[in-house]
Amino acid sequence: MLQTRNDTGQDIAALMADIGRRARAAARPLALANAERKHAALVAMADVIWRDRQAILDANAIDVANGEEAKLTAAFLDRLTLNEERIRSMADGIRAIASMRDPVGDVIAEWDRPNGLHIERVRTPLGVIGVIYESRPNVTADAGALCLMAGNAVILRGGSDSAHSSAAIHACLVSGLKAAELPADAIQMVPTSDRAAVGELLKGLNGNLDVIVPRGGRGLVERVQKEARVPVFAHLEGICHVYVDRSAKLDMATEIAVNAKMRRTGICGAAETLLVDRAAADTHLVPILEALDKAGCEIRATDEVRSRYAKAKPATDADWTTEYLDAIISVALVDGIGAAIDHIETHSSHHTDAIVADDATAVERFFSEVDSAILLHNASTQFADGGEFGMGAEIGIATGRMHARGPVGIEQLTSFKYRVRGTGQTRP
């Protein structure tokens, strides 16, 4: 189980340095492991997770009780809570990863040079990945399985709120590694809640850490981006928009808006702002807002929207840049696709944004001009998920523009090298 001891800074530094050394040692045999060995480990992990589900539920009950005592928000508790259905989904997600083709060794591209050299670009593991996350214990399984399939060792640092749950899941992952005779140190969990451990990860563990993936709130991600001495795959927030164009079918727009906001309000793909084309205000605005209200959503809106829908609360400037992660949505009317794009580009976190429209010209303009990692047409923003993209699972949604963008799945957890084959060529 994760410990919550008060280690000294030196103890933490020594602890983390040892974890880093062991992860690096495990990374090489893991990088060389064949697909069959990794498949066997993943299937064993899934089987143990399901077999030991009661132990996981018992551990999770401790975390949830502690969260309720700490008066965590309903959305936070939802992210924290596990049940049999979610554990089954966790196990199924690992099996889905196991069924995917091993990316390591894939020839991404190849070509011949006039001098007869044959050049190949080949996928390779990144090495050792550090994952820092908050509240969601299922990240333990997703991150461990994805990193393994991509041939990487991983160091997991979960939040103290989900400590017991994450530790119980981690024990299942280690059982799977041992069953397949892979190094147990390939998936390690930081055994302390001391924040100094995060600081040591950000320093890079004496060169033993190759990349960091933070998955949590703005405070965590900003700290990681500010202090990390190794590359970071991150997104700050999921400030996601749904734009309803004048050409949208009302029933579709209503269903998508409600699902995008209310299916699960605490995930990063939940819609936080609804934009409605002013030309469709008379026909679309009130029915969509009534459906959101009926689903239990608080509506914060501009004065213009409130003049049409009196139940809405006034929106402030802060509402357009707030990731609620709760049953709250901000609403505005805009003058068509151009104004919608301007609003999104001004306020979006470039995570996920959607357009509901039948006008192909509006859709193509939205796809061309909105610079977000994921863009959807006539579909809910809740599809911003690696599993829904056919990746089995994802380690997070990256909103940066380097290396990985959007769902970070198996392929995004690899790098590449060049193999050059010659017949005795020398360079003049």
C-alpha positions as CSV (number, residue, x, y, z in Angstrom):
1,M,0.0,0.0,0.0
2,L,1.1,3.6,-0.6
3,Q,2.7,5.0,2.5
4,T,1.9,8.5,3.9
5,R,5.0,8.9,6.0
6,N,6.8,12.1,6.6
7,D,10.2,11.3,5.0
8,T,13.0,13.7,5.1
9,G,14.1,15.3,1.8
10,Q,17.2,13.2,1.7
11,D,15.2,10.0,2.3
12,I,12.9,10.9,-0.6
13,A,15.9,11.7,-2.9
14,A,17.5,8.3,-2.1
15,L,14.1,6.5,-2.5
16,M,13.4,8.1,-5.9
17,A,17.0,7.7,-7.2
18,D,16.7,3.9,-6.4
19,I,13.3,3.7,-8.2
20,G,14.9,5.5,-11.2
21,R,17.8,3.1,-11.3
22,R,15.6,0.1,-11.2
23,A,13.3,1.5,-13.9
24,R,16.2,2.0,-16.2
25,A,17.5,-1.5,-15.6
26,A,14.0,-2.9,-16.4
27,A,13.6,-0.8,-19.5
28,R,16.2,-2.6,-21.6
29,P,14.8,-6.2,-21.3
30,L,11.3,-4.7,-21.7
31,A,12.3,-2.9,-24.9
32,L,13.6,-6.3,-26.3
33,A,10.5,-8.3,-25.1
34,N,8.5,-9.7,-28.0
35,A,4.8,-9.2,-28.6
36,E,3.8,-12.6,-27.2
37,R,5.5,-11.9,-23.9
38,K,3.9,-8.5,-23.5
39,H,0.5,-9.9,-24.6
40,A,0.8,-12.6,-21.9
41,A,1.6,-10.1,-19.2
42,L,-1.3,-7.8,-20.2
43,V,-3.8,-10.7,-20.3
44,A,-2.6,-11.9,-16.9
45,M,-3.0,-8.3,-15.5
46,A,-6.5,-8.1,-16.7
47,D,-7.4,-11.5,-15.3
48,V,-5.9,-10.6,-11.8
49,I,-7.7,-7.3,-11.8
50,W,-11.0,-9.0,-12.3
51,R,-10.2,-11.9,-9.9
52,D,-9.1,-9.5,-7.2
53,R,-11.9,-7.0,-7.8
54,Q,-13.2,-7.3,-4.2
55,A,-9.8,-6.3,-2.8
56,I,-9.8,-3.3,-5.2
57,L,-13.3,-2.3,-4.2
58,D,-12.4,-2.6,-0.5
59,A,-9.3,-0.4,-1.0
60,N,-11.4,2.1,-3.0
61,A,-14.0,2.2,-0.2
62,I,-11.3,3.6,2.1
63,D,-10.4,6.3,-0.4
64,V,-14.0,7.3,-1.0
65,A,-14.8,7.4,2.7
66,N,-11.7,9.6,3.2
67,G,-12.8,11.8,0.3
68,E,-16.3,12.2,1.7
69,E,-14.8,13.1,5.0
70,A,-12.6,15.7,3.3
71,K,-15.7,17.1,1.6
72,L,-14.4,16.5,-2.0
73,T,-16.8,17.7,-4.7
74,A,-19.3,15.3,-6.3
75,A,-17.4,15.4,-9.6
76,F,-14.1,14.6,-7.8
77,L,-15.7,11.7,-5.9
78,D,-17.2,10.4,-9.2
79,R,-13.7,10.3,-10.7
80,L,-12.4,8.5,-7.6
81,T,-15.2,5.9,-7.2
82,L,-14.8,2.4,-8.6
83,N,-17.6,-0.2,-8.9
84,E,-17.7,-3.6,-10.6
85,E,-18.7,-2.1,-14.0
86,R,-15.7,0.3,-13.9
87,I,-13.3,-2.5,-12.8
88,R,-14.6,-4.7,-15.7
89,S,-14.0,-1.8,-18.1
90,M,-10.5,-1.4,-16.6
91,A,-9.8,-5.1,-17.3
92,D,-11.4,-5.0,-20.7
93,G,-9.3,-1.9,-21.6
94,I,-6.1,-3.8,-20.8
95,R,-7.3,-6.8,-22.9
96,A,-8.0,-4.3,-25.7
97,I,-4.4,-3.0,-25.5
98,A,-3.2,-6.6,-25.5
99,S,-5.0,-7.3,-28.7
100,M,-3.3,-4.4,-30.5
101,R,-0.3,-4.8,-32.8
102,D,3.0,-4.3,-31.1
103,P,4.4,-1.0,-32.4
104,V,8.0,-1.6,-31.5
105,G,10.1,-2.3,-34.5
106,D,7.5,-1.0,-37.0
107,V,9.1,0.5,-40.1
108,I,7.3,3.9,-40.3
109,A,8.9,4.9,-43.6
110,E,11.7,3.7,-45.9
111,W,13.3,5.0,-49.0
112,D,16.4,4.6,-51.2
113,R,19.0,7.2,-51.9
114,P,20.7,7.7,-55.3
115,N,24.0,6.4,-53.8
116,G,22.3,3.1,-53.0
117,L,21.8,3.6,-49.3
118,H,18.5,2.2,-48.0
119,I,17.0,4.2,-45.1
120,E,14.3,3.0,-42.6
121,R,12.6,5.0,-39.8
122,V,11.7,2.4,-37.1
123,R,9.6,2.7,-33.9
124,T,11.4,2.3,-30.6
125,P,10.3,2.7,-27.0
126,L,10.9,6.1,-25.3
127,G,12.6,4.3,-22.3
128,V,11.4,5.3,-18.8
129,I,8.1,7.3,-18.4
130,G,7.0,9.1,-15.3
131,V,3.2,9.5,-14.9
132,I,1.9,11.9,-12.3
133,Y,-1.9,11.8,-11.8
134,E,-4.7,12.8,-9.4
135,S,-7.9,11.1,-8.2
136,R,-8.6,8.6,-11.0
137,P,-7.3,5.2,-9.9
138,N,-8.0,3.7,-13.3
139,V,-5.1,5.7,-14.7
140,T,-2.9,3.2,-12.8
141,A,-4.1,0.4,-15.1
142,D,-4.2,2.4,-18.3
143,A,-0.8,4.0,-17.9
144,G,0.9,0.7,-16.8
145,A,-0.6,-1.3,-19.7
146,L,0.1,1.3,-22.4
147,C,3.7,1.9,-21.3
148,L,4.3,-1.9,-21.2
149,M,2.8,-2.5,-24.7
150,A,5.0,0.3,-26.1
151,G,8.1,-1.3,-24.5
152,N,8.6,1.4,-21.8
153,A,9.2,1.1,-18.1
154,V,6.9,3.4,-16.1
155,I,7.0,5.1,-12.7
156,L,3.5,5.9,-11.4
157,R,2.9,8.6,-8.9
158,G,-0.8,8.7,-8.0
159,G,-2.7,11.2,-5.9
160,S,-3.0,10.7,-2.1
161,D,-6.8,10.7,-2.5
162,S,-6.7,7.5,-4.5
163,A,-3.7,5.9,-2.7
164,H,-5.3,2.7,-1.5
165,S,-7.1,2.0,-4.8
166,S,-4.0,2.7,-7.0
167,A,-1.9,0.4,-4.8
168,A,-4.4,-2.4,-5.1
169,I,-4.5,-2.1,-8.9
170,H,-0.7,-1.8,-9.1
171,A,-0.3,-5.1,-7.2
172,C,-2.4,-6.8,-10.0
173,L,-0.1,-5.3,-12.6
174,V,3.0,-6.6,-10.9
175,S,1.4,-10.1,-10.7
176,G,0.9,-9.9,-14.5
177,L,4.5,-9.0,-15.1
178,K,5.7,-11.8,-12.9
179,A,3.4,-14.3,-14.7
180,A,5.0,-13.4,-18.0
181,E,8.5,-13.4,-16.5
182,L,9.0,-9.7,-17.2
183,P,10.8,-7.4,-14.7
184,A,8.6,-6.4,-11.8
185,D,10.3,-3.1,-11.8
186,A,8.9,-2.3,-15.3
187,I,5.9,-0.8,-13.5
188,Q,6.7,0.9,-10.3
189,M,4.5,3.0,-8.0
190,V,6.0,5.7,-5.8
191,P,5.4,4.4,-2.3
192,T,5.0,7.8,-0.6
193,S,2.6,10.7,-0.8
194,D,5.3,13.2,0.1
195,R,5.2,16.0,-2.5
196,A,9.0,16.0,-2.5
197,A,8.8,12.8,-4.6
198,V,7.2,14.8,-7.4
199,G,10.1,17.2,-7.2
200,E,12.6,14.4,-7.7
201,L,10.7,13.1,-10.7
202,L,10.7,16.5,-12.2
203,K,14.5,16.6,-11.9
204,G,14.7,13.5,-14.0
205,L,16.0,11.0,-11.5
206,N,19.7,11.4,-12.4
207,G,19.0,11.0,-16.1
208,N,16.9,7.8,-15.7
209,L,13.6,9.4,-16.7
210,D,12.9,10.2,-20.3
211,V,9.5,11.9,-20.3
212,I,6.8,13.0,-17.8
213,V,3.1,12.8,-18.4
214,P,1.1,14.8,-15.8
215,R,-2.7,14.0,-15.6
216,G,-4.5,16.3,-13.3
217,G,-5.6,19.8,-12.5
218,R,-4.1,23.1,-13.6
219,G,-2.0,23.4,-10.5
220,L,-0.3,20.1,-11.1
221,V,0.3,20.6,-14.8
222,E,1.6,24.1,-14.4
223,R,4.1,22.9,-11.8
224,V,5.3,20.1,-14.0
225,Q,5.7,22.3,-17.0
226,K,7.5,25.0,-15.0
227,E,9.9,22.7,-13.1
228,A,10.4,19.6,-15.3
229,R,13.9,19.0,-16.7
230,V,12.7,16.3,-19.0
231,P,10.2,16.5,-21.9
232,V,6.5,16.8,-20.9
233,F,3.3,15.5,-22.6
234,A,0.6,17.6,-21.0
235,H,-2.6,19.5,-21.2
236,L,-3.5,22.3,-18.8
237,E,-7.3,22.0,-19.0
238,G,-10.2,20.7,-21.0
239,I,-12.1,23.8,-21.8
240,C,-14.2,22.2,-24.5
241,H,-16.8,23.9,-26.7
242,V,-19.9,22.8,-28.6
243,Y,-21.0,25.2,-31.4
244,V,-24.5,24.8,-32.8
245,D,-24.7,26.2,-36.3
246,R,-27.8,27.6,-37.9
247,S,-27.8,24.5,-40.2
248,A,-27.9,22.0,-37.2
249,K,-30.8,19.7,-36.7
250,L,-32.4,20.6,-33.4
251,D,-32.9,17.1,-32.1
252,M,-29.3,16.2,-32.8
253,A,-27.9,19.4,-31.4
254,T,-29.9,18.9,-28.2
255,E,-28.8,15.3,-27.7
256,I,-25.2,16.2,-28.4
257,A,-25.1,19.2,-26.1
258,V,-26.7,17.3,-23.2
259,N,-24.4,14.3,-23.7
260,A,-21.3,16.4,-24.1
261,K,-21.9,18.2,-20.8
262,M,-23.8,15.7,-18.6
263,R,-22.7,12.1,-19.5
264,R,-19.8,12.5,-17.1
265,T,-19.1,16.0,-16.0
266,G,-15.8,15.3,-14.3
267,I,-13.8,14.2,-17.4
268,C,-11.5,16.5,-19.5
269,G,-13.7,15.9,-22.6
270,A,-16.8,17.3,-20.9
271,A,-18.2,20.4,-22.7
272,E,-17.8,23.6,-20.7
273,T,-19.2,26.2,-23.1
274,L,-22.1,26.1,-25.5
275,L,-22.1,28.5,-28.5
276,V,-25.3,28.9,-30.5
277,D,-25.5,30.7,-33.9
278,R,-27.6,33.8,-33.4
279,A,-29.4,32.9,-36.6
280,A,-30.7,29.8,-34.8
281,A,-31.5,31.4,-31.5
282,D,-35.3,31.5,-32.1
283,T,-35.5,27.8,-32.9
284,H,-32.6,26.1,-31.1
285,L,-31.5,28.0,-28.0
286,V,-34.4,27.5,-25.5
287,P,-35.0,23.8,-26.3
288,I,-31.3,23.0,-25.8
289,L,-31.2,25.0,-22.6
290,E,-34.4,23.4,-21.3
291,A,-32.9,19.9,-22.0
292,L,-29.7,20.8,-20.1
293,D,-31.7,22.2,-17.2
294,K,-33.8,19.1,-17.1
295,A,-30.7,17.0,-16.9
296,G,-29.6,18.9,-13.8
297,C,-27.1,21.4,-15.4
298,E,-26.6,24.9,-14.1
299,I,-26.6,27.4,-16.9
300,R,-24.5,30.6,-16.9
301,A,-25.1,32.9,-19.8
302,T,-24.7,36.3,-21.4
303,D,-27.4,38.9,-20.9
304,E,-28.7,38.3,-24.4
305,V,-29.2,34.6,-23.6
306,R,-30.8,35.4,-20.2
307,S,-33.3,37.6,-21.9
308,R,-34.5,34.5,-23.8
309,Y,-34.0,32.1,-20.9
310,A,-34.6,33.7,-17.5
311,K,-33.5,30.6,-15.5
312,A,-29.9,31.1,-16.5
313,K,-27.4,32.8,-14.1
314,P,-25.2,35.7,-15.3
315,A,-21.9,34.6,-16.8
316,T,-18.7,36.4,-15.8
317,D,-15.6,36.9,-17.8
318,A,-14.0,34.0,-15.8
319,D,-16.7,31.6,-17.0
320,W,-15.4,31.4,-20.5
321,T,-12.0,30.2,-19.3
322,T,-13.1,27.9,-16.5
323,E,-13.0,24.1,-16.6
324,Y,-15.9,23.4,-14.3
325,L,-15.7,19.6,-14.2
326,D,-19.2,19.9,-12.8
327,A,-22.8,20.2,-14.0
328,I,-22.3,23.8,-15.1
329,I,-22.1,25.2,-18.6
330,S,-21.5,28.7,-20.0
331,V,-23.7,29.8,-22.9
332,A,-23.4,32.6,-25.5
333,L,-24.9,33.5,-28.9
334,V,-22.5,34.2,-31.7
335,D,-22.7,35.6,-35.3
336,G,-22.2,32.4,-37.2
337,I,-19.2,30.2,-37.8
338,G,-16.6,33.0,-37.9
339,A,-17.6,34.4,-34.5
340,A,-17.7,30.9,-33.1
341,I,-14.2,30.2,-34.3
342,D,-13.0,33.6,-32.8
343,H,-14.5,32.7,-29.4
344,I,-13.0,29.3,-29.4
345,E,-9.6,30.4,-30.4
346,T,-9.7,33.1,-27.7
347,H,-10.9,31.0,-24.9
348,S,-10.3,27.3,-25.7
349,S,-7.5,25.2,-24.1
350,H,-7.1,23.6,-27.5
351,H,-8.2,20.2,-26.1
352,T,-11.5,19.2,-27.8
353,D,-14.1,21.3,-29.7
354,A,-17.2,20.3,-31.6
355,I,-19.5,21.7,-34.3
356,V,-23.1,20.5,-34.9
357,A,-24.0,21.5,-38.5
358,D,-25.3,20.2,-41.8
359,D,-23.5,23.0,-43.8
360,A,-20.4,21.3,-45.2
361,T,-18.8,24.7,-45.8
362,A,-19.1,25.6,-42.1
363,V,-17.8,22.2,-41.0
364,E,-14.7,22.4,-43.3
365,R,-14.0,26.0,-42.1
366,F,-14.3,24.8,-38.4
367,F,-11.9,21.9,-39.1
368,S,-9.4,24.1,-40.9
369,E,-9.4,27.1,-38.6
370,V,-9.9,25.7,-35.0
371,D,-6.5,24.7,-33.7
372,S,-7.4,22.1,-31.1
373,A,-6.1,18.6,-30.6
374,I,-9.5,17.0,-31.3
375,L,-12.3,18.4,-33.5
376,L,-15.6,16.7,-33.9
377,H,-18.5,17.1,-36.3
378,N,-22.0,16.1,-35.2
379,A,-20.6,14.1,-32.2
380,S,-20.2,14.6,-28.5
381,T,-17.0,15.9,-27.0
382,Q,-17.1,13.0,-24.6
383,F,-15.6,10.9,-27.5
384,A,-12.3,12.6,-26.6
385,D,-10.9,9.3,-25.3
386,G,-8.2,6.9,-26.6
387,G,-10.4,3.9,-26.1
388,E,-13.1,5.5,-28.3
389,F,-10.4,6.2,-30.9
390,G,-9.6,2.5,-31.0
391,M,-6.3,2.9,-29.1
392,G,-7.4,0.5,-26.3
393,A,-6.9,3.3,-23.8
394,E,-4.8,6.5,-23.4
395,I,-2.5,7.9,-20.9
396,G,-4.0,11.4,-21.3
397,I,-4.9,14.0,-23.9
398,A,-1.9,16.1,-25.0
399,T,-2.7,19.6,-26.1
400,G,0.9,20.6,-27.0
401,R,2.2,20.6,-30.6
402,M,5.4,18.6,-30.2
403,H,5.6,14.8,-30.7
404,A,2.2,13.7,-29.3
405,R,-1.1,15.5,-29.7
406,G,-4.5,14.4,-28.7
407,P,-5.0,10.9,-27.1
408,V,-1.6,9.6,-26.1
409,G,-1.8,5.9,-26.9
410,I,0.7,3.2,-27.7
411,E,2.2,4.7,-30.8
412,Q,2.5,8.1,-29.1
413,L,4.6,6.5,-26.4
414,T,7.3,5.5,-28.9
415,S,10.1,7.4,-30.6
416,F,12.0,6.2,-33.6
417,K,15.5,5.6,-34.9
418,Y,17.0,5.4,-38.4
419,R,18.4,2.2,-39.8
420,V,20.7,2.8,-42.8
421,R,21.8,-0.2,-45.0
422,G,24.6,0.1,-47.4
423,T,26.9,-2.0,-49.6
424,G,30.2,-0.4,-48.8
425,Q,29.4,3.3,-49.5
426,T,31.8,6.0,-48.3
427,R,31.1,9.7,-48.3
428,P,33.3,11.8,-50.6
